[in-house]
Every structure is written in structure tokens, then in C-alpha cells.
């Protein structure tokens, strides 16, 4: 195979109990230019997420129990690697999309372009939509401030999970940080290892973030995971954690 053959792009969609939106997300992702594989990682769903994703045209890998976002990303990337090897193709670029984007996922093409053109090793989406992103202000500030202190980079939407990256960049960031700390750690680790990151504005939109107890518990888990990721990467958080340890 010629080295000039461009790498394709695989879309990886971690999903848990997203039966309502996963079908539309998969169909929209399949229409993205340069995408030749859409893989859904069902992270222990109790609904019909896997069935609907497969009916919409995705390859599906399922976790028997919920293992968290980072684990789903790792499973998806490894599944793509095995398919690349089986098919004898160049390592695909990896585009990670959230399962609840629905029809707006078709607007993700600008995330692929800089990576496919060799202009960036990872792109991060900046949503132009006015729909409130998850993470609330406290967690966003924690992540943004930690990234800035660790790298000097001022991230616009540091928790945004819509990212396209090369296989080499993904491998350089492994093992991924646990759970919802994965985006913060990805940004820090790749920048500190010399990879190029570019933010790209796209008109994608999540389901609106709630304010009920479930949403508040989700934000608490986000805060915990981001803090854990920063405990070994951000000198300020690392020092605070060290002071809290019993002597």
C-alpha cells in the first residue's frame, strides 16, 4: 500500500442509555466526509442503545457494566486499531463524538479537516450553540485553570469531548485519565509532549443540561475526576493534595 494513501477517519461514540438520540447521532456521523467507520461503545446501557445504534449503521462494542467515559474511549480506539490491522489500512484518525449530539453531529466535519491536512494533531470543538454545556462553571474553571498552569494554553471549552486526533497522538496520551478527567488530561499531556492542538468552532449542540439531583451528581463526579487528573499534572493542585496527605 502506498504511503500516500490518506488515512480514513473513524468516529467513536461512547454511549450509555442514549436510545433516544443515538440513532440520529450515528446516521449524521456516517455522512461526515472522510468517515469510513462509525463505532459505538455501549458502556453498560440498560436500554436499547446497542440495538438502535446497530440499526442506524454503526459497529457496536458493548461493556457488560458501566466502566466510564475514558474506558469507553480506550475500548473504541483499540477496536478501531484491530480493524485497521485486519483490513490492512493506514491507522485511521479518531473522531470522538458524544452520543447525544443527534442531527447536529453532521456539523463535526471541521474537526477532521486540520488533522487530515496535517495541520494539527488534535482538534477540540468550541460550540457556537447557545445551549449550555455540561460541567457547570466550577468544573470548567477548575479544568481551564489547571490546563493553563500546566501548559500555558487558554482552553475555551476545556471539557468538550468532541475531538479529532491522530492515532499517534492518542497513543502518546495513554493510559487515559479516569472518567470525566479524560479531556483535561488529554489536553495537558499532548501539549506537554509537543503535539499541536487547535480549537475549532462548530455548530454542534448537546441535550440541555439539567438542574435536578441527577445532574448535580453528574457534575460532582466531573469535579472529582478532573481534580484527580490535575493532581498529577497541575503543580498547584498537586501541592494542595500533598498538604492534605497525613504525615
C-alpha positions as CSV (number, residue, x, y, z in Angstrom):
1,X,0.0,0.0,0.0
2,X,1.3,3.4,-0.9
3,X,2.3,5.7,1.9
4,X,0.5,8.5,0.0
5,X,-2.9,6.8,0.7
6,X,-4.7,9.2,3.1
7,X,-5.9,7.8,6.4
8,X,-9.6,7.5,6.9
9,X,-11.4,8.7,10.0
10,X,-13.2,6.5,12.5
11,X,-15.9,8.1,14.6
12,X,-16.0,6.7,18.1
13,X,-19.2,7.3,20.2
14,X,-19.2,6.4,23.9
15,X,-22.8,5.9,24.9
16,X,-24.8,4.9,28.0
17,X,-28.6,4.8,27.9
18,X,-28.8,7.0,24.8
19,X,-31.5,5.1,22.9
20,X,-33.5,8.3,22.3
21,X,-30.7,10.1,20.4
22,X,-28.1,7.5,19.3
23,X,-29.7,6.6,16.0
24,X,-29.7,10.2,14.8
25,X,-26.1,10.7,16.0
26,X,-24.9,7.6,14.2
27,X,-26.7,8.5,10.9
28,X,-25.3,12.0,11.0
29,X,-21.8,10.8,11.8
30,X,-21.9,8.3,8.9
31,X,-22.4,11.2,6.5
32,X,-19.3,13.1,7.5
33,X,-16.7,13.4,4.7
34,X,-13.8,11.0,5.1
35,X,-15.5,8.9,7.7
36,X,-15.4,5.2,6.8
37,X,-16.3,3.7,10.2
38,X,-18.7,4.6,13.0
39,X,-18.2,2.7,16.2
40,X,-20.5,2.9,19.2
41,X,-19.2,1.8,22.6
42,X,-22.2,0.9,24.7
43,X,-20.9,1.5,28.2
44,X,-23.3,-0.8,30.1
45,X,-26.6,0.6,28.9
46,X,-29.9,-0.8,30.3
47,X,-31.9,0.4,27.3
48,X,-31.9,-0.3,23.6
49,X,-28.8,1.9,22.8
50,X,-26.9,-1.0,21.2
51,X,-29.8,-2.2,19.1
52,X,-30.7,1.2,17.8
53,X,-27.0,2.1,17.1
54,X,-26.5,-1.1,15.0
55,X,-29.8,-0.5,13.1
56,X,-28.5,3.0,12.2
57,X,-25.4,1.5,10.7
58,X,-22.8,1.6,13.5
59,X,-20.4,-1.1,14.5
60,X,-21.1,-1.7,18.2
61,X,-18.9,-2.9,21.1
62,X,-20.6,-3.4,24.5
63,X,-19.3,-3.2,28.0
64,X,-21.2,-5.6,30.3
65,X,-21.2,-3.0,33.0
66,X,-20.6,0.8,33.1
67,X,-16.8,1.5,33.1
68,X,-16.8,5.2,32.5
69,X,-16.0,7.5,29.6
70,X,-12.3,7.0,29.4
71,X,-12.6,3.3,29.4
72,X,-15.2,3.5,26.6
73,X,-12.8,5.7,24.6
74,X,-10.0,3.2,25.1
75,X,-12.2,0.3,24.1
76,X,-13.3,2.2,21.0
77,X,-9.7,3.1,19.9
78,X,-8.5,-0.4,20.4
79,X,-11.4,-1.8,18.4
80,X,-10.5,0.6,15.6
81,X,-6.8,-0.4,15.8
82,X,-7.8,-4.1,15.4
83,X,-10.0,-3.3,12.4
84,X,-7.2,-1.2,10.8
85,X,-4.8,-4.2,11.2
86,X,-7.4,-6.7,9.9
87,X,-8.2,-4.5,6.8
88,X,-4.6,-3.6,6.1
89,X,-5.3,0.2,6.1
90,X,-3.3,3.1,7.5
91,X,-4.2,3.9,11.1
92,X,-7.4,5.9,11.0
93,X,-7.8,9.3,12.6
94,X,-10.1,9.1,15.6
95,X,-13.1,11.5,16.0
96,X,-14.7,11.2,19.4
97,X,-18.3,12.4,19.5
98,X,-20.9,12.4,22.3
99,X,-23.9,10.2,21.8
100,X,-26.5,13.0,22.4
101,X,-25.5,15.3,19.5
102,X,-28.3,13.8,17.4
103,X,-28.6,15.5,13.9
104,X,-26.0,18.2,14.8
105,X,-23.3,15.6,14.6
106,X,-23.2,16.2,10.8
107,X,-21.6,19.6,11.6
108,X,-18.4,17.9,13.0
109,X,-16.5,17.9,9.7
110,X,-14.4,21.0,10.5
111,X,-12.9,19.0,13.4
112,X,-11.5,16.4,10.9
113,X,-10.0,18.8,8.3
114,X,-7.0,20.2,10.2
115,X,-6.0,16.7,11.4
116,X,-6.4,15.2,7.9
117,X,-4.4,18.0,6.4
118,X,-1.6,17.5,8.9
119,X,-2.1,21.0,10.4
120,X,-3.0,19.7,13.9
121,X,-2.5,16.5,16.0
122,X,-5.8,17.1,17.9
123,X,-8.7,19.4,17.4
124,X,-11.1,20.5,20.2
125,X,-14.6,21.7,19.4
126,X,-15.8,25.1,20.6
127,X,-19.6,25.0,20.4
128,X,-21.1,28.1,18.7
129,X,-24.5,27.0,20.0
130,X,-26.0,28.9,23.0
131,X,-27.1,25.6,24.6
132,X,-25.3,25.4,28.0
133,X,-22.5,22.8,28.1
134,X,-22.3,20.3,30.9
135,X,-19.7,20.8,33.6
136,X,-21.2,23.9,35.2
137,X,-18.9,26.9,35.9
138,X,-17.0,25.5,38.8
139,X,-15.7,22.4,36.9
140,X,-15.0,24.3,33.8
141,X,-12.9,26.8,35.7
142,X,-11.1,24.0,37.5
143,X,-10.1,22.4,34.2
144,X,-9.3,25.6,32.4
145,X,-7.1,27.0,35.2
146,X,-5.3,23.7,35.6
147,X,-4.6,23.4,31.9
148,X,-3.3,27.0,31.8
149,X,-1.0,26.5,34.8
150,X,0.3,23.2,33.4
151,X,0.8,24.3,29.8
152,X,0.2,28.0,29.3
153,X,-2.7,27.1,27.0
154,X,-6.0,29.0,27.5
155,X,-8.7,26.4,26.6
156,X,-12.1,27.9,25.5
157,X,-14.2,24.8,26.4
158,X,-11.8,22.5,28.2
159,X,-14.3,19.8,28.9
160,X,-15.6,19.5,25.4
161,X,-15.4,15.8,24.4
162,X,-15.8,16.4,20.6
163,X,-12.2,15.9,19.5
164,X,-10.4,14.5,16.4
165,X,-6.8,13.3,16.8
166,X,-4.3,11.2,15.0
167,X,-3.6,7.6,16.2
168,X,-0.1,8.7,17.2
169,X,-1.5,11.4,19.4
170,X,-3.9,9.1,21.0
171,X,-1.2,6.5,21.8
172,X,1.0,9.2,23.3
173,X,-1.7,10.1,25.7
174,X,-2.3,6.6,27.0
175,X,-3.2,5.5,29.6
176,X,-6.1,7.9,29.6
177,X,-7.1,9.7,32.8
178,X,-10.0,8.2,34.6
179,X,-13.6,9.0,33.8
180,X,-14.5,12.7,33.1
181,X,-10.9,13.8,33.7
182,X,-10.0,12.4,30.3
183,X,-10.4,15.7,28.3
184,X,-8.4,17.8,30.7
185,X,-5.6,15.2,30.8
186,X,-5.6,14.8,27.1
187,X,-5.0,18.5,26.5
188,X,-2.2,18.7,29.1
189,X,-0.4,15.5,28.2
190,X,-0.4,16.2,24.4
191,X,0.7,19.8,24.8
192,X,3.5,18.8,27.2
193,X,4.7,16.2,24.7
194,X,4.9,18.6,21.8
195,X,1.7,17.8,19.9
196,X,-0.2,20.5,18.2
197,X,-3.8,21.4,19.3
198,X,-6.3,23.6,17.5
199,X,-9.7,24.7,18.7
200,X,-12.4,24.7,16.0
201,X,-15.8,26.4,16.3
202,X,-18.6,24.2,15.2
203,X,-22.4,24.4,15.4
204,X,-22.9,21.3,17.5
205,X,-25.3,21.0,20.4
206,X,-25.8,18.7,23.3
207,X,-29.1,18.0,25.0
208,X,-29.6,20.8,27.5
209,X,-28.0,20.3,30.9
210,X,-30.5,19.7,33.7
211,X,-30.5,21.1,37.3
212,X,-32.1,18.2,39.1
213,X,-30.3,15.9,41.6
214,X,-29.1,13.6,38.8
215,X,-27.4,16.5,37.0
216,X,-25.8,17.7,40.2
217,X,-24.4,14.3,41.0
218,X,-23.0,14.2,37.4
219,X,-21.3,17.5,38.0
220,X,-19.9,16.2,41.3
221,X,-18.4,13.2,39.5
222,X,-16.9,15.5,36.9
223,X,-15.3,17.7,39.5
224,X,-13.9,14.6,41.3
225,X,-12.4,13.2,38.1
226,X,-11.0,16.5,36.8
227,X,-9.4,17.1,40.2
228,X,-7.8,13.6,40.1
229,X,-6.4,14.2,36.6
230,X,-4.9,17.5,37.8
231,X,-3.5,16.1,41.0
232,X,-0.5,14.7,38.9
233,X,-0.4,17.4,36.3
234,X,-1.1,20.8,37.7
235,X,1.6,22.0,40.2
236,X,-1.0,24.0,42.3
237,X,-3.4,21.1,42.7
238,X,-0.5,18.7,43.3
239,X,0.8,20.8,46.1
240,X,-2.6,21.1,47.7
241,X,-3.1,17.4,47.6
242,X,0.3,16.8,49.1
243,X,-0.5,19.2,52.0
244,X,-3.7,17.2,52.7
245,X,-2.0,13.9,53.0
246,X,-1.4,12.6,56.6
247,X,2.2,12.8,57.7
